[in-house]
Amino acid sequence: MKKILLVLAVLLIATPTWAGLTVTASQVDDTNTVRLTYDMDDTDPNLPRAFALEISLSQENDANIGPVTYVHPEFHVYPGSIVITGGVVTDQGTPVAESDVNSIIVEMGSLYAADDPCHTSPPAENGILLKFQVQNNQDCNVILAENAIRGGVVMEDTTQEFPTEYVDLIGCRVEFGGPCFPPGHDDYAEWLTVGEPDSWCHLRQCHGDTDNLKFKVGKYYYYVNYTDLNTFVDGFATDYPSPATHDDTITYSWISADFNHQLDKVGKFYYRVGYGDLDIFVANFASDPDPNCLEVP
C-alpha cells in the first residue's frame, strides 16, 4: 500500500488545460456505416480549416474499408484529387486521396468568401465530417491518424503553434454481433474468465486506459490519466468473484484496471488488480500509448 500512496503523491499535480479539436469515429447503430464527427472546444476561437486523415481498419477478421457515403458540404475542396486546367477547376475530385483494402487517406478543406453564394462563412465548430462503410460485415477497430505528409489538421489561425495533443483523434470498435475481444488473442481465455468485460475491448486498455477517454493531466489531455488511477485504486487488492457468482447488484467496473490480464500477488494472496497493473499504469501515465491491445499475434 505504501507504493500506492507514493504514486498518488507523485501524480497529483494539475495545471490549466489547452482547448482543442476532437475527431471521433463511431459506428452508426448496428450498421456497417462509420461516422466521423469533429468538435471544437467552445472556449477556443479557432476553427479547423482542413483535414488530412488516415483511416484504417484492424485486420483480425479481414474487414475491408468501403466507400465514403457522405462528406461535410462546407469541407468541399479535395486537394488530393482536384484537377485544375488553365486556372479552371475541371474536376472537383473526391475526398479520398489514397486507398487500399483496409485504409483510406482523406483530404478535405474549406474555402469561403463574402462573394461566394454557396460558401460565405467558415464551417460550424462541430458536425459530421464524413461517413464510410465497412465491407464484409466483419468486426474491426477503426484507427485514426493525421497524415503529416499531406498537412494533418490545419487550423484557421496558421500563425499559432499548437501542441501535438491539441488534436484528439478517437477511434472506435465496429461490431456485428460477435465478441468484441478477438478469439485469437493470447488473453481471450482470461477475458472469458472475468465475464467478458467491454472495457477490455478498448484499444489501449492493456496499457493503463480504463475507459477509452482522454482527460486532463497538466496542460494536455491523455488516455492514461487520473480517472484511470482512481479506477485502479478502487480495484487494488479487491476480491473479484467468478462470473458465475457475481452479485448483479454490485458493479465490478474496476476490472478494467486489470491491465496485465492476470492475477498478481499482493501480500499473501492473489488479486486481479495488483502491483503488476500499477507498473503498467505508471509506465504509461500522461501518455497516449499505441492502440494495439486487441492485435492478434
Secondary structure, DSSP 8 states (H G I E B T S, - for coil): -HHHHHHHHHH---------EEEEEEE-TTSSEEEEEEEE-TT----EEEEEEEEEE--TT--EEEEEEEE-TTS-B-TTT-EEETTEEEE---SEEEEETTEEEEEEE----TT-SS--S---SEEEEEEEEEETT--EEEEEEE-GGGT-EEES-TTS---GGGEEEE-EEE-SSS-SS-TTSTTHHHHHHTT--GGGGSTTGGGT-SSS--EEETTEEESBSHHHHHHHHHHTT-----GGG--TTS--GGGGG-TTSS-EEETTEEESSSHHHHHHHHHHTTB---S-TT---
